[in-house]
């Protein structure tokens, strides 16, 4: 975190104000939100970073590919509940809930891929089976998946030290055993 008296911090705050202003005039421009997330995290403003992150309205695989912008090392920066939740956001008030949402994507994708592979097999479309197997393997060995498990585990140890963590509650079920053995 930067001391507020430094000139560098003044420039960061000015950049944030400019980006917030620009975002109000160009909401579809996701680059503004990405920059705001990084700047807010740099200054240690976790709830403001979450607000910028939720503006992105990430879905499905986007949660895997872009979650690092907000949740990389979040357990050391903002492990507690967010006090100021973005407007219209009743869910995902804590980082653990956000990680559970992300882990649900992995669980659902695995089930959907298995179902689609069976359908392709029944329709004699064997090439797509190999492609879906590759997608399944990629999702099972993703860095964001491992990050969501590790960071949520750290946060729960900090915020709720007496909680017993099962493999499903801890998120380990989304990772394949071969990735845990590496």
CORNOR-V39875 format. One record per residue. N is the residue number from 1. RES is the residue in one letter. NEAR is the number of other C-alpha atoms within 12 Angstrom. Layout:
# CORNOR-V39875
n=[N N]
res=[RES RES]
near=[NEAR NEAR]
This chain:
# CORNOR-V39875
n=[1 2 3 4 5 6 7 8 9 10 11 12 13 14 15 16 17 18 19 20 21 22 23 24 25 26 27 28 29 30 31 32 33 34 35 36 37 38 39 40 41 42 43 44 45 46 47 48 49 50 51 52 53 54 55 56 57 58 59 60 61 62 63 64 65 66 67 68 69 70 71 72 73 74 75 76 77 78 79 80 81 82 83 84 85 86 87 88 89 90 91 92 93 94 95 96 97 98 99 100 101 102 103 104 105 106 107 108 109 110 111 112 113 114 115 116 117 118 119 120 121 122 123 124 125 126 127 128 129 130 131 132 133 134 135 136 137 138 139 140 141 142 143 144 145 146 147 148 149 150 151 152 153 154 155 156 157 158 159 160 161 162 163 164 165 166 167 168 169 170 171 172 173 174 175 176 177 178 179 180 181 182]
res=[X X X X X X X X X X X X X X X X X X X X X X X X X X X X X X X X X X X X X X X X X X X X X X X X X X X X X X X X X X X X X X X X X X X X X X X X X X X X X X X X X X X X X X X X X X X X X X X X X X X X X X X X X X X X X X X X X X X X X X X X X X X X X X X X X X X X X X X X X X X X X X X X X X X X X X X X X X X X X X X X X X X X X X X X X X X X X X X X X X X X X X]
near=[17 19 14 14 12 12 12 17 20 16 17 26 24 16 20 30 19 19 28 30 16 20 23 17 12 14 18 15 19 24 21 29 36 30 28 41 36 29 35 34 33 28 26 26 27 39 31 30 37 40 30 37 37 33 29 28 21 23 19 20 26 19 33 33 21 28 37 27 33 44 40 30 27 36 29 22 27 33 31 25 26 27 18 20 24 23 14 12 17 14 19 25 27 31 42 37 28 35 41 32 29 37 38 29 29 39 27 19 27 27 19 18 28 24 18 24 27 20 17 20 17 13 13 12 16 17 14 21 23 19 18 27 25 18 23 29 23 24 34 30 24 28 24 34 41 33 37 42 41 32 36 40 34 29 33 30 21 20 20 17 12 9 15 13 19 13 16 17 23 30 33 30 25 39 34 24 15 13 19 17 8 8]
